[in-house]
């Protein structure tokens, strides 16, 4: 199970332009720059039970690919546990929490 660690940086537009020209940064890039449209839809109950229990549930669409991601707080000050699975469409499958899987119903049914 991977652990997500967020690193947030702040820079002026001028500093970003300067950074884009750094040789070591260019070496990290692999191939030409690609642009993708990414759509993320987040889910919760009407009473925010997932949020209140430290869970985040989303389906992310990148082109024809759909990824269901479940994140759980509690992996340290800046990290979260994360489970990600490719799914067939824009349908929720279930939620993992505390080592248990909670089915959200038949994955062939629309949300």
N, C-alpha and C positions, 0 to 999 in steps of 0.2 A: 504494500500500500504506500503510494507516494505521499509525501508531506509537502504542502504548498507553503512557500515562504514568500511574502510580498516585500519588495524593496521599492520604495517610492523615492524618486529623485526630483529635485527642482532645479531648473536651469532657465536662463534667459534665452530668448530666440537667438541672440548673437552667439551665446555659448553653444547652443545646439548646432548652429551652422559651422562653427569652428570644430566641434566634435565630429561632425560628419566627414571632415577631411583627414582625420587621424588614420595613419597607415595601419596600426594594430587593429583598429575597429573594422577596417575594410577586410583584413585577413579573417576576421570572424564570420563575415558574411559568406554564404555559400550560394553562388549563382546570382542571377539577376533578381532585382526586387520584384516581388509579386504582391498584388493587391487582391484581397478577398473581402466579400461582404459577409459579415458574421452577425447572425441574429440570435440573441439569447432570450429565452422566456423562463421566468422564475415562477415557482409554484409554492403555495402554502395553503393551509386551511383558512377558513373565514376568521378563526380565532387565533391565527398565527402560531399554531402549535409547533410547527417545525422551527421557526425562528426562536421561539421561547425555549426550545430544547437544544439550541445551538446547531441546528441543521439548516443547510441551504440546498435546495433542489432545483435544477434547471435542465432544460434541453437547449443545446446550442446547435444551430444549423450553419454549416460551412459548405456552401455549394450543395451537393446531393447527400452529403454526409450529415448524420444526426448523432450527437453525443449526449447521453444523459449523465449528469455529474451530480454527485452528492458530496457535500463538504460538511465536516463536523468540527466545531470549535474544540479547543482543549489540548492542542499539541504544542504548548509553549506560548510565549508572549507574542510571537509573530508567525506562528505556523498553524495550519489546520490539516486534519486528515482529509483525504480526498479519494473517492472512488469514481472511476469514469468508465463508461461502457458504450460502445457504438450500438445504436438501436435502429430498427427498421424504418421508423417514421416519427412523427410528432406525437408520440404516445408515451405516457409514463408507464414504467414497468414496476418499480418498487423502491423502497428506501432501506438502506443498511444503517443500523444504529446499534452500538454496543455489542457488536458481533452477531447481531440478528438481522434477518431480512424480513421486511414488512411488505407484502404484496399490496399493490394499489389496484388490483383487479386484473381483468383479462387484457393482456397487452394488445389484442386485436381490436379492442373497442376504442373509439375516439374519446378524447378527454372531454 
